[in-house]
Amino acid sequence: DDPGIDWTKMVAYSDQQDYLHKHLTIRETIDFAWNCRWGGTHARSNIDMNDPEVVEQVKQLDACRFSSTKSMELMGLEGCLDTLVGDNSTLRGISGGQRKRVTVTEMIVTGVPFYCLDELSTGLDAATTYDIVSQLSAGATLYNKVIILALVAPPPETVALFDEVILVDGGRVIYSGDIGDVVEHFESLGYKLPARMDFADWLQSLPAKDGSQYLANKDSRRGHLNSRSFSERFSQSQLGKTVLESVKRPMDKNEDMIRLYTQRENTWYDNLKLVSERELLIWLRDKYT
């Protein structure tokens, strides 16, 4: 709610559906996103462009499209950069897993500090989901970014990559915090994680009706909590109070960071030129393919 922050330029969002144009290559798709966000240059408001050495370095980075190239390499796309995206019905293109990687790369190439991804695993198998999340996790650690993933029934190995987890059931938050504390929290409510059961599957089963089977005291199944009770217990816990206090605490604004991510690189003419060139390319390829 801070009027001094333009969150649209600090947060990137990736929908669960892939909105890619079939007549563009992967490289063209990512470069377009990069150009729209940064004007095709690595010059920034926090860089001294009066220094000749810095200017030369920026020119070298621009020449090799450093940011977009590294983003594509991070997501494992370096082997098919010049392949048309396609749609696999009227135009042969990349696989479903590669499409998802391109969609994610479109988002991360913007270089913003916060990323939100909705249903990343839609249409993907467990191995591909794990691979993409693993690459995102590595990028977040390397570049100090915050990534928020919304997943339904994620595989256990994917959950293990998270630093923190938010469990939602029936529209209510039943846990939010460090992934290392989640089992202890629910065990403090009277539930027990079976010895040979993965904790991710256990967490997803707890709010359901058959979650009573995980009560430590098998004779107290009438005391099984529903989503409302789970949420209330979490809010009343010390962990829940700590989370609530941190949410209410005013954000410590870094003015330099805000200025960096909210700067405008493109003029209206630059944007018009970018879109016009892209649409002309799409029209020519659509006409002759």
Sequence and secondary structure as in RCSB ss.txt:
>XXXX:A:sequence
DDPGIDWTKMVAYSDQQDYLHKHLTIRETIDFAWNCRWGGTHARSNIDMNDPEVVEQVKQLDACRFSSTKSMELM
GLEGCLDTLVGDNSTLRGISGGQRKRVTVTEMIVTGVPFYCLDELSTGLDAATTYDIVSQLSAGATLYNKVIILA
LVAPPPETVALFDEVILVDGGRVIYSGDIGDVVEHFESLGYKLPARMDFADWLQSLPAKDGSQYLANKDSRRGHL
NSRSFSERFSQSQLGKTVLESVKRPMDKNEDMIRLYTQRENTWYDNLKLVSERELLIWLRDKYT
>XXXX:A:secstr
  TT  GGGTEEEE SS    TTSBHHHHHHHHHHHHHTT    TTS TTSHHHHHHHHHHHHTTHHHHHHHHHT
T TTSTTSB   SSSS    HHHHHHHHHHHHHTT  SEEEEESTTTT  HHHHHHHHHHHHHHHHHHT EEEEE
 SS  HHHHTT SEEEEEETTEEEEEEEGGGHHHHHHTTTB   TTS HHHHHHHTTSGGGGGGBSSGGGGGG  
 HHHHHHHHHHSHHHHHHHHHHHS     HHHHHHHH     HHHHHHHHHHHHHHHHHHHH  
